[in-house]
Amino acid sequence: MMFVCSACIPNKHLRRLVDTEGAEALCSICKRQKPKVFDIERLAAVIAPVIQQHFWTSDDIYRHTGEEQEAEAPTVFDLGEIVMGIMESDFDFRDELVDAIVDGEDCDIRNGEVPFFEHGGAYKQIPDEEPPYDLTPQWHQIVEELKYNRRFFSESVREFFDGIFSGVDDITAVEISPLRFRKVVRNEPEGFTVFRGRIIDSSEIAKVQSNPFKEVGPTPKEKARAGRMSPEGVVALYCATEKETAIAELRPAIGQTSAVIALRFSKELRLLDFKRLESALDDGWSAYFDPKYKQNSDARDFLRKLHYLISQPVMPGKEADYLITQTMAEYLAHVYEPGFDGIVFGSSQFKKGTNIVLFARHDPLLDSREFPVDYVPGTLSFHRTEQVAYTHREIGRDVQASLWEHE
């Protein structure tokens, strides 16, 4: 009989199950005596009902959809491919596990029963009948609670953020052109360059030239105004990955002058990229064994929408709408473990532009500086705004207030 230890199982959810319920035995894969081991039949017994729950056989495909699909069609899989997808990779005992799944099925062919599992059988993933639970209304409820009810120590706010950001470190995003897969958590290296701008008047040019970092860099605490990711008095460093975006985010009027500098990270920083979250992949078939599969799937669906919600401009006089993003930033910086040094999101002022907001840290290794960035010498530049272009889209004549607020 074959035995498999938890360390030899790629799927983290199955690995956790073996660690909890396994018994001591010699693992047939790594050839070591291990305290937590499943025999191959027991592992097959765990996997088989999950496959039956989430996949149709070729007969089921025709019965449910009317489609007659060939086994080589891209949406149809054989049992070996499904098992490999569940395990998240190829593995040494795939053939033995497939054999155990087929042989372990309780099916009496003599009485006319048709087996679900067959070598060479064709299977198709069952589409979700239940649509994802939309968390957007809950987001707007949290906004209202922060504005009008409980601004501090709100347990519902923390529970909401705990739910949607759980496991965010493991999320991968796909980019189509060019095709590549990247984690939504970015670890940007020391030396990574960003741009920072500030609107000035002509009388300040000499002062800015004498000390660019002091005049255009991080805002002093006593002058920190409320922003998208920081309340009044709390300093956050608003930057962009492009000089043009840094200027556009200032919203300068025609005739105004902007001073822009480049800043370089002085150490590796951990950033959560909300642009990548828009194209976040589901966990795949391996997540079927997660007890929180549906909850995590709903959260992942909402995270794809979250970038739009946090990147929308707030109109003058409605700065209270920043409360939700300010609270989220504080959660990601100080509550989530491990915390983030900042976040990345798209610019609403410059198409395809990217903003980076760094959270303040009190690090004794930084000589009391709150942000691990250095001014890049010789990068100070001045820009006068000569023209501003606007793009408009008609949203209708009989517009409801709710559409106006959240469209």
RORO-667055 format. One record per residue (C-alpha): residue number from 1; residue in three letters; chain; x, y, z. Coordinates in Angstrom, 3 decimals. Example, Ala and Ser with C-alpha at 12.3 -4.5 7.8 and 13.67 -1.06 7.14 Angstrom:
# RORO-667055
ATOM    nr   rest   kette         px         py         pz
ATOM     1    ALA       A     12.300     -4.500      7.800
ATOM     2    SER       A     13.670     -1.060      7.140
This chain:
# RORO-667055
ATOM    nr   rest   kette         px         py         pz
ATOM     1    MET       A      0.000      0.000      0.000
ATOM     2    MET       A      1.229      3.496     -0.828
ATOM     3    PHE       A      1.476      6.167      1.887
ATOM     4    VAL       A      1.828      9.918      1.373
ATOM     5    CYS       A      2.947     12.427      4.015
ATOM     6    SER       A      1.668     15.989      4.218
ATOM     7    ALA       A      4.984     17.437      3.019
ATOM     8    CYS       A      4.646     15.563     -0.290
ATOM     9    ILE       A      1.147     16.948     -1.006
ATOM    10    PRO       A      1.248     20.242     -2.951
ATOM    11    ASN       A     -2.306     21.358     -2.083
ATOM    12    LYS       A     -2.111     23.375      1.147
ATOM    13    HIS       A     -5.699     22.553      2.178
ATOM    14    LEU       A     -5.167     18.788      1.780
ATOM    15    ARG       A     -1.813     19.138      3.487
ATOM    16    ARG       A     -3.535     20.712      6.485
ATOM    17    LEU       A     -6.075     17.858      6.565
ATOM    18    VAL       A     -3.320     15.234      6.606
ATOM    19    ASP       A     -1.510     17.136      9.369
ATOM    20    THR       A     -4.717     17.051     11.401
ATOM    21    GLU       A     -6.008     13.516     10.777
ATOM    22    GLY       A     -3.025     11.534      9.518
ATOM    23    ALA       A     -1.211      8.699     11.294
ATOM    24    GLU       A      2.468      7.818     11.545
ATOM    25    ALA       A      3.907      5.730      8.725
ATOM    26    LEU       A      6.724      5.545      6.202
ATOM    27    CYS       A      6.012      7.902      3.311
ATOM    28    SER       A      6.314      6.080     -0.016
ATOM    29    ILE       A      7.333      9.295     -1.804
ATOM    30    CYS       A     10.096     10.835      0.313
ATOM    31    LYS       A     11.001      7.487      1.977
ATOM    32    ARG       A     10.929      9.004      5.460
ATOM    33    GLN       A      9.073      8.023      8.607
ATOM    34    LYS       A      6.558     10.804      9.128
ATOM    35    PRO       A      4.099     11.501     11.969
ATOM    36    LYS       A      1.231     12.499      9.651
ATOM    37    VAL       A      0.530     10.270      6.656
ATOM    38    PHE       A     -2.510      9.209      4.583
ATOM    39    ASP       A     -2.640      6.017      2.581
ATOM    40    ILE       A     -3.420      6.612     -1.085
ATOM    41    GLU       A     -6.943      5.138     -0.781
ATOM    42    ARG       A     -7.880      7.550      1.981
ATOM    43    LEU       A     -6.524     10.501      0.023
ATOM    44    ALA       A     -8.555      9.364     -2.997
ATOM    45    ALA       A    -11.665      9.101     -0.817
ATOM    46    VAL       A    -11.238     12.742      0.192
ATOM    47    ILE       A    -10.704     14.006     -3.357
ATOM    48    ALA       A    -13.332     11.931     -5.214
ATOM    49    PRO       A    -16.528     13.533     -3.798
ATOM    50    VAL       A    -15.130     17.022     -4.423
ATOM    51    ILE       A    -14.562     16.173     -8.091
ATOM    52    GLN       A    -18.101     14.806     -8.309
ATOM    53    GLN       A    -19.428     18.020     -6.769
ATOM    54    HIS       A    -17.664     20.349     -9.202
ATOM    55    PHE       A    -17.427     18.420    -12.484
ATOM    56    TRP       A    -19.720     16.767    -15.028
ATOM    57    THR       A    -18.916     13.630    -16.960
ATOM    58    SER       A    -19.263     13.645    -20.770
ATOM    59    ASP       A    -22.792     12.236    -20.361
ATOM    60    ASP       A    -23.633     14.984    -17.859
ATOM    61    ILE       A    -22.346     17.659    -20.237
ATOM    62    TYR       A    -24.861     16.635    -22.911
ATOM    63    ARG       A    -27.678     16.194    -20.404
ATOM    64    HIS       A    -27.182     19.628    -18.809
ATOM    65    THR       A    -26.085     21.734    -21.784
ATOM    66    GLY       A    -27.004     19.802    -24.918
ATOM    67    GLU       A    -23.378     20.071    -26.025
ATOM    68    GLU       A    -21.629     17.113    -27.573
ATOM    69    GLN       A    -18.000     17.907    -26.888
ATOM    70    GLU       A    -14.969     15.943    -27.875
ATOM    71    ALA       A    -12.450     14.991    -25.253
ATOM    72    GLU       A     -9.816     17.179    -26.869
ATOM    73    ALA       A    -11.958     20.344    -26.590
ATOM    74    PRO       A    -10.198     22.938    -24.403
ATOM    75    THR       A    -12.986     23.068    -21.794
ATOM    76    VAL       A    -12.953     19.288    -21.249
ATOM    77    PHE       A    -10.422     17.540    -19.027
ATOM    78    ASP       A     -9.383     13.991    -18.253
ATOM    79    LEU       A     -9.162     12.738    -14.694
ATOM    80    GLY       A     -5.380     13.106    -14.554
ATOM    81    GLU       A     -5.595     16.787    -15.504
ATOM    82    ILE       A     -8.239     17.432    -12.849
ATOM    83    VAL       A     -6.162     15.752    -10.148
ATOM    84    MET       A     -3.110     17.746    -11.217
ATOM    85    GLY       A     -5.161     20.973    -11.063
ATOM    86    ILE       A     -6.429     20.097     -7.608
ATOM    87    MET       A     -2.889     19.482     -6.402
ATOM    88    GLU       A     -1.761     22.785     -8.024
ATOM    89    SER       A      1.098     21.072     -9.879
ATOM    90    ASP       A      2.282     17.790    -11.283
ATOM    91    PHE       A      3.451     15.343     -8.643
ATOM    92    ASP       A      5.164     11.966     -8.349
ATOM    93    PHE       A      2.129      9.815     -7.520
ATOM    94    ARG       A     -0.487     11.247     -9.918
ATOM    95    ASP       A     -1.101      7.952    -11.764
ATOM    96    GLU       A     -1.427      6.018     -8.502
ATOM    97    LEU       A     -3.899      8.579     -7.132
ATOM    98    VAL       A     -6.017      8.448    -10.315
ATOM    99    ASP       A     -6.063      4.631    -10.096
ATOM   100    ALA       A     -7.161      4.824     -6.453
ATOM   101    ILE       A     -9.984      7.252     -7.315
ATOM   102    VAL       A    -11.266      5.008    -10.130
ATOM   103    ASP       A    -10.916      1.781     -8.138
ATOM   104    GLY       A    -12.441      3.270     -4.993
ATOM   105    GLU       A    -15.777      4.221     -6.529
ATOM   106    ASP       A    -18.732      2.270     -5.161
ATOM   107    CYS       A    -20.453      1.365     -8.415
ATOM   108    ASP       A    -22.127     -1.939     -9.359
ATOM   109    ILE       A    -21.876     -2.189    -13.142
ATOM   110    ARG       A    -23.726     -5.550    -13.093
ATOM   111    ASN       A    -26.843     -3.752    -11.872
ATOM   112    GLY       A    -26.640     -1.189    -14.643
ATOM   113    GLU       A    -24.943      1.549    -12.644
ATOM   114    VAL       A    -22.708      3.880    -14.668
ATOM   115    PRO       A    -19.388      4.787    -13.053
ATOM   116    PHE       A    -18.526      8.448    -12.663
ATOM   117    PHE       A    -14.785      7.852    -12.695
ATOM   118    GLU       A    -13.176      6.211    -15.709
ATOM   119    HIS       A     -9.702      6.116    -17.192
ATOM   120    GLY       A     -9.940      8.175    -20.368
ATOM   121    GLY       A    -13.227      9.775    -19.304
ATOM   122    ALA       A    -14.025     13.381    -20.251
ATOM   123    TYR       A    -15.062     15.922    -17.610
ATOM   124    LYS       A    -16.149     19.552    -17.606
ATOM   125    GLN       A    -16.180     22.000    -14.715
ATOM   126    ILE       A    -19.717     22.771    -13.537
ATOM   127    PRO       A    -20.467     26.511    -13.868
ATOM   128    ASP       A    -21.423     28.255    -10.645
ATOM   129    GLU       A    -25.200     28.409    -10.454
ATOM   130    GLU       A    -25.074     30.891     -7.593
ATOM   131    PRO       A    -23.599     34.266     -8.623
ATOM   132    PRO       A    -20.972     35.827     -6.360
ATOM   133    TYR       A    -22.407     37.645     -3.370
ATOM   134    ASP       A    -21.955     41.334     -4.165
ATOM   135    LEU       A    -20.126     43.055     -1.307
ATOM   136    THR       A    -20.446     46.515     -2.871
ATOM   137    PRO       A    -23.595     47.443     -0.864
ATOM   138    GLN       A    -21.739     46.452      2.319
ATOM   139    TRP       A    -18.877     48.738      1.269
ATOM   140    HIS       A    -21.320     51.648      0.984
ATOM   141    GLN       A    -22.831     50.736      4.377
ATOM   142    ILE       A    -19.349     50.919      5.888
ATOM   143    VAL       A    -18.918     54.355      4.292
ATOM   144    GLU       A    -22.146     55.550      5.939
ATOM   145    GLU       A    -21.158     54.075      9.320
ATOM   146    LEU       A    -17.797     55.827      9.283
ATOM   147    LYS       A    -19.349     59.130      8.246
ATOM   148    TYR       A    -22.366     59.234     10.527
ATOM   149    ASN       A    -22.147     56.578     13.233
ATOM   150    ARG       A    -18.981     54.889     14.528
ATOM   151    ARG       A    -15.815     56.422     13.187
ATOM   152    PHE       A    -13.460     54.758     15.670
ATOM   153    PHE       A    -13.283     51.191     17.017
ATOM   154    SER       A    -15.878     49.824     14.619
ATOM   155    GLU       A    -15.831     46.039     14.813
ATOM   156    SER       A    -17.912     45.709     11.641
ATOM   157    VAL       A    -15.326     47.704      9.682
ATOM   158    ARG       A    -12.493     45.513     10.888
ATOM   159    GLU       A    -14.454     42.329     10.151
ATOM   160    PHE       A    -15.177     43.584      6.649
ATOM   161    PHE       A    -11.522     44.293      5.914
ATOM   162    ASP       A    -10.436     41.006      7.532
ATOM   163    GLY       A    -12.796     39.200      5.181
ATOM   164    ILE       A    -11.839     40.830      1.906
ATOM   165    PHE       A     -8.061     40.980      2.467
ATOM   166    SER       A     -7.649     37.499      3.954
ATOM   167    GLY       A     -5.009     35.650      1.939
ATOM   168    VAL       A     -4.218     38.627     -0.316
ATOM   169    ASP       A     -0.519     37.692     -0.194
ATOM   170    ASP       A     -1.323     34.529     -2.143
ATOM   171    ILE       A     -3.297     36.205     -4.940
ATOM   172    THR       A     -1.887     36.152     -8.466
ATOM   173    ALA       A     -2.985     38.493    -11.256
ATOM   174    VAL       A     -2.865     37.796    -14.981
ATOM   175    GLU       A     -1.877     40.356    -17.605
ATOM   176    ILE       A     -2.887     39.619    -21.183
ATOM   177    SER       A     -0.495     41.685    -23.286
ATOM   178    PRO       A      2.130     40.458    -22.819
ATOM   179    LEU       A      0.855     37.359    -21.037
ATOM   180    ARG       A      2.376     37.157    -17.561
ATOM   181    PHE       A      1.393     36.230    -14.026
ATOM   182    ARG       A      2.358     38.438    -11.102
ATOM   183    LYS       A      1.533     38.616     -7.403
ATOM   184    VAL       A     -0.681     41.512     -6.322
ATOM   185    VAL       A      1.750     42.108     -3.457
ATOM   186    ARG       A      4.805     43.865     -4.857
ATOM   187    ASN       A      8.194     43.913     -3.166
ATOM   188    GLU       A      9.847     46.868     -4.858
ATOM   189    PRO       A     13.628     46.925     -4.436
ATOM   190    GLU       A     15.892     49.547     -2.969
ATOM   191    GLY       A     16.481     52.110     -5.702
ATOM   192    PHE       A     12.954     51.976     -7.170
ATOM   193    THR       A     12.123     55.482     -8.426
ATOM   194    VAL       A      8.893     57.465     -8.037
ATOM   195    PHE       A      7.940     61.103     -8.683
ATOM   196    ARG       A      6.466     63.672     -6.342
ATOM   197    GLY       A      5.046     67.095     -7.224
ATOM   198    ARG       A      3.829     70.291     -5.601
ATOM   199    ILE       A      2.170     73.444     -6.948
ATOM   200    ILE       A      4.248     76.548     -6.175
ATOM   201    ASP       A      4.181     80.251     -7.015
ATOM   202    SER       A      7.041     82.145     -8.615
ATOM   203    SER       A      8.250     83.561     -5.291
ATOM   204    GLU       A      9.047     80.038     -4.061
ATOM   205    ILE       A     11.312     78.922     -6.897
ATOM   206    ALA       A     14.578     79.909     -5.214
ATOM   207    LYS       A     13.532     78.251     -1.939
ATOM   208    VAL       A     12.604     75.043     -3.742
ATOM   209    GLN       A     15.900     75.055     -5.624
ATOM   210    SER       A     17.851     75.408     -2.388
ATOM   211    ASN       A     16.263     72.318     -0.793
ATOM   212    PRO       A     14.108     70.263     -3.207
ATOM   213    PHE       A     13.470     67.377     -0.814
ATOM   214    LYS       A     12.285     69.609      2.042
ATOM   215    GLU       A     10.034     71.718     -0.179
ATOM   216    VAL       A      8.567     69.047     -2.487
ATOM   217    GLY       A      9.094     65.864     -0.457
ATOM   218    PRO       A      7.004     64.630      2.510
ATOM   219    THR       A      4.637     67.175      4.011
ATOM   220    PRO       A      5.393     68.179      7.636
ATOM   221    LYS       A      2.909     66.738     10.148
ATOM   222    GLU       A      1.598     70.148     11.137
ATOM   223    LYS       A      0.710     70.904      7.499
ATOM   224    ALA       A     -0.703     67.491      6.566
ATOM   225    ARG       A     -4.173     67.901      5.072
ATOM   226    ALA       A     -6.726     65.139      4.642
ATOM   227    GLY       A     -6.115     63.045      1.541
ATOM   228    ARG       A     -7.440     59.929     -0.126
ATOM   229    MET       A     -5.393     57.622      2.107
ATOM   230    SER       A     -4.646     59.789      5.162
ATOM   231    PRO       A     -6.738     61.912      7.560
ATOM   232    GLU       A     -5.727     65.434      8.520
ATOM   233    GLY       A     -2.535     65.451     10.602
ATOM   234    VAL       A     -1.418     61.985      9.441
ATOM   235    VAL       A      1.346     62.155      6.864
ATOM   236    ALA       A      1.302     59.910      3.816
ATOM   237    LEU       A      3.650     60.304      0.861
ATOM   238    TYR       A      1.675     60.609     -2.380
ATOM   239    CYS       A      3.813     59.772     -5.413
ATOM   240    ALA       A      3.477     58.456     -8.955
ATOM   241    THR       A      5.494     56.172    -11.171
ATOM   242    GLU       A      5.461     58.765    -13.990
ATOM   243    LYS       A      6.288     62.482    -13.905
ATOM   244    GLU       A      3.168     63.280    -15.970
ATOM   245    THR       A      0.950     61.506    -13.437
ATOM   246    ALA       A      2.549     63.347    -10.514
ATOM   247    ILE       A      1.683     66.667    -12.180
ATOM   248    ALA       A     -1.845     65.633    -13.222
ATOM   249    GLU       A     -2.691     64.515     -9.679
ATOM   250    LEU       A     -2.002     68.072     -8.450
ATOM   251    ARG       A     -4.842     69.321    -10.712
ATOM   252    PRO       A     -2.987     72.562    -11.538
ATOM   253    ALA       A     -4.961     75.422    -13.078
ATOM   254    ILE       A     -3.843     77.047    -16.316
ATOM   255    GLY       A     -0.854     79.263    -15.590
ATOM   256    GLN       A      0.169     77.528    -12.368
ATOM   257    THR       A      3.654     76.092    -11.889
ATOM   258    SER       A      4.415     72.612    -10.560
ATOM   259    ALA       A      7.733     71.516     -9.077
ATOM   260    VAL       A      8.542     67.820     -9.523
ATOM   261    ILE       A     11.317     65.685     -8.022
ATOM   262    ALA       A     12.308     62.027     -8.269
ATOM   263    LEU       A     12.583     59.944     -5.094
ATOM   264    ARG       A     14.398     56.648     -4.714
ATOM   265    PHE       A     13.445     53.924     -2.234
ATOM   266    SER       A     16.209     53.502      0.355
ATOM   267    LYS       A     15.142     49.926      1.124
ATOM   268    GLU       A     12.816     47.252     -0.232
ATOM   269    LEU       A      9.172     48.173      0.292
ATOM   270    ARG       A      6.096     45.967      0.402
ATOM   271    LEU       A      3.189     47.375     -1.636
ATOM   272    LEU       A     -0.349     46.157     -2.359
ATOM   273    ASP       A     -1.180     46.764     -6.025
ATOM   274    PHE       A     -4.899     47.499     -6.513
ATOM   275    LYS       A     -4.445     47.746    -10.292
ATOM   276    ARG       A     -3.363     44.117    -10.363
ATOM   277    LEU       A     -6.280     43.153     -8.118
ATOM   278    GLU       A     -8.601     44.026    -11.032
ATOM   279    SER       A     -7.267     40.973    -12.877
ATOM   280    ALA       A     -6.874     38.691     -9.864
ATOM   281    LEU       A     -7.144     34.999    -10.628
ATOM   282    ASP       A     -9.312     32.634     -8.635
ATOM   283    ASP       A     -7.443     30.095     -6.531
ATOM   284    GLY       A     -8.429     27.359     -8.978
ATOM   285    TRP       A     -9.550     23.826     -8.264
ATOM   286    SER       A     -7.233     23.494     -5.275
ATOM   287    ALA       A     -9.483     25.906     -3.357
ATOM   288    TYR       A    -12.403     23.452     -3.461
ATOM   289    PHE       A    -10.942     21.912     -0.295
ATOM   290    ASP       A    -10.886     25.218      1.558
ATOM   291    PRO       A    -13.711     25.360      4.153
ATOM   292    LYS       A    -14.062     29.076      3.302
ATOM   293    TYR       A    -14.163     28.493     -0.462
ATOM   294    LYS       A    -17.416     30.422     -1.134
ATOM   295    GLN       A    -16.531     33.249      1.248
ATOM   296    ASN       A    -13.084     33.671     -0.318
ATOM   297    SER       A    -14.535     33.485     -3.825
ATOM   298    ASP       A    -16.975     36.305     -3.026
ATOM   299    ALA       A    -14.164     38.382     -1.513
ATOM   300    ARG       A    -11.997     37.830     -4.590
ATOM   301    ASP       A    -14.852     38.993     -6.820
ATOM   302    PHE       A    -15.203     42.188     -4.762
ATOM   303    LEU       A    -11.455     42.859     -4.765
ATOM   304    ARG       A    -11.584     43.024     -8.566
ATOM   305    LYS       A    -14.035     45.940     -8.203
ATOM   306    LEU       A    -12.252     47.626     -5.305
ATOM   307    HIS       A     -9.699     49.431     -7.457
ATOM   308    TYR       A    -12.497     51.359     -9.169
ATOM   309    LEU       A    -14.089     52.273     -5.840
ATOM   310    ILE       A    -10.922     53.660     -4.250
ATOM   311    SER       A     -9.565     55.508     -7.294
ATOM   312    GLN       A    -12.590     57.699     -7.995
ATOM   313    PRO       A    -12.059     61.434     -7.381
ATOM   314    VAL       A    -13.929     63.003     -4.468
ATOM   315    MET       A    -15.677     66.270     -5.202
ATOM   316    PRO       A    -14.831     69.414     -3.164
ATOM   317    GLY       A    -16.946     69.588     -0.033
ATOM   318    LYS       A    -17.375     65.795      0.137
ATOM   319    GLU       A    -14.008     64.940      1.709
ATOM   320    ALA       A    -15.829     62.765      4.259
ATOM   321    ASP       A    -16.084     60.187      1.460
ATOM   322    TYR       A    -12.349     59.645      1.978
ATOM   323    LEU       A    -13.037     58.113      5.397
ATOM   324    ILE       A    -13.395     54.590      4.003
ATOM   325    THR       A    -10.125     54.719      2.045
ATOM   326    GLN       A     -8.327     56.372      4.969
ATOM   327    THR       A     -9.537     53.611      7.281
ATOM   328    MET       A     -8.552     50.949      4.753
ATOM   329    ALA       A     -5.053     52.431      4.462
ATOM   330    GLU       A     -4.623     52.392      8.240
ATOM   331    TYR       A     -5.820     48.783      8.338
ATOM   332    LEU       A     -3.325     47.698      5.675
ATOM   333    ALA       A     -0.474     49.600      7.344
ATOM   334    HIS       A     -1.055     48.758     11.001
ATOM   335    VAL       A     -3.595     45.928     11.408
ATOM   336    TYR       A     -3.018     43.475      8.566
ATOM   337    GLU       A     -0.123     41.105      9.187
ATOM   338    PRO       A      2.409     41.532      7.767
ATOM   339    GLY       A      1.649     45.195      7.219
ATOM   340    PHE       A      2.179     47.081      3.989
ATOM   341    ASP       A      4.498     50.025      3.368
ATOM   342    GLY       A      2.094     51.461      0.831
ATOM   343    ILE       A     -0.431     50.826     -1.909
ATOM   344    VAL       A     -0.544     51.191     -5.695
ATOM   345    PHE       A     -3.612     52.364     -7.632
ATOM   346    GLY       A     -4.511     53.926    -10.954
ATOM   347    SER       A     -4.698     57.656    -11.537
ATOM   348    SER       A     -8.118     59.166    -12.182
ATOM   349    GLN       A     -6.397     62.285    -13.569
ATOM   350    PHE       A     -3.978     60.743    -16.083
ATOM   351    LYS       A     -5.032     57.766    -18.184
ATOM   352    LYS       A     -2.845     54.709    -17.563
ATOM   353    GLY       A     -0.957     56.617    -14.865
ATOM   354    THR       A     -0.061     54.909    -11.593
ATOM   355    ASN       A     -0.093     56.365     -8.075
ATOM   356    ILE       A      1.856     55.056     -5.101
ATOM   357    VAL       A      1.027     56.119     -1.549
ATOM   358    LEU       A      3.589     55.316      1.131
ATOM   359    PHE       A      2.527     55.044      4.772
ATOM   360    ALA       A      4.563     56.776      7.460
ATOM   361    ARG       A      6.817     54.594      9.597
ATOM   362    HIS       A      8.731     55.488     12.727
ATOM   363    ASP       A     11.921     53.552     12.090
ATOM   364    PRO       A     14.987     54.308     14.252
ATOM   365    LEU       A     17.203     53.052     11.427
ATOM   366    LEU       A     15.974     55.906      9.226
ATOM   367    ASP       A     17.354     58.675     11.468
ATOM   368    SER       A     13.813     59.652     12.540
ATOM   369    ARG       A     12.682     60.055      8.896
ATOM   370    GLU       A      9.183     58.716      8.369
ATOM   371    PHE       A      9.637     57.520      4.784
ATOM   372    PRO       A     12.451     55.352      3.418
ATOM   373    VAL       A     13.062     57.515      0.340
ATOM   374    ASP       A     15.928     59.711     -0.831
ATOM   375    TYR       A     15.948     62.633     -3.219
ATOM   376    VAL       A     17.588     61.826     -6.561
ATOM   377    PRO       A     20.032     64.716     -7.128
ATOM   378    GLY       A     19.498     66.797    -10.229
ATOM   379    THR       A     15.894     65.703    -10.847
ATOM   380    LEU       A     14.101     68.901     -9.796
ATOM   381    SER       A     12.075     70.318    -12.691
ATOM   382    PHE       A      9.433     73.036    -13.065
ATOM   383    HIS       A      6.338     72.794    -15.264
ATOM   384    ARG       A      3.809     75.490    -16.196
ATOM   385    THR       A      0.314     74.327    -17.115
ATOM   386    GLU       A     -0.772     75.776    -20.441
ATOM   387    GLN       A     -3.769     73.654    -21.391
ATOM   388    VAL       A     -6.187     71.267    -19.666
ATOM   389    ALA       A     -8.285     68.744    -21.611
ATOM   390    TYR       A    -11.601     67.348    -20.370
ATOM   391    THR       A    -13.476     64.280    -21.554
ATOM   392    HIS       A    -17.235     63.987    -20.975
ATOM   393    ARG       A    -19.685     61.111    -21.160
ATOM   394    GLU       A    -23.439     61.556    -21.141
ATOM   395    ILE       A    -25.042     59.445    -18.409
ATOM   396    GLY       A    -28.638     60.248    -19.288
ATOM   397    ARG       A    -31.303     62.883    -18.754
ATOM   398    ASP       A    -33.322     61.324    -15.944
ATOM   399    VAL       A    -30.458     60.427    -13.602
ATOM   400    GLN       A    -31.192     58.923    -10.184
ATOM   401    ALA       A    -29.301     60.263     -7.178
ATOM   402    SER       A    -27.863     56.820     -6.368
ATOM   403    LEU       A    -26.401     56.596     -9.882
ATOM   404    TRP       A    -24.970     60.085     -9.523
ATOM   405    GLU       A    -23.297     59.155     -6.242
ATOM   406    HIS       A    -21.859     55.745     -7.152
ATOM   407    GLU       A    -21.806     55.502    -10.957
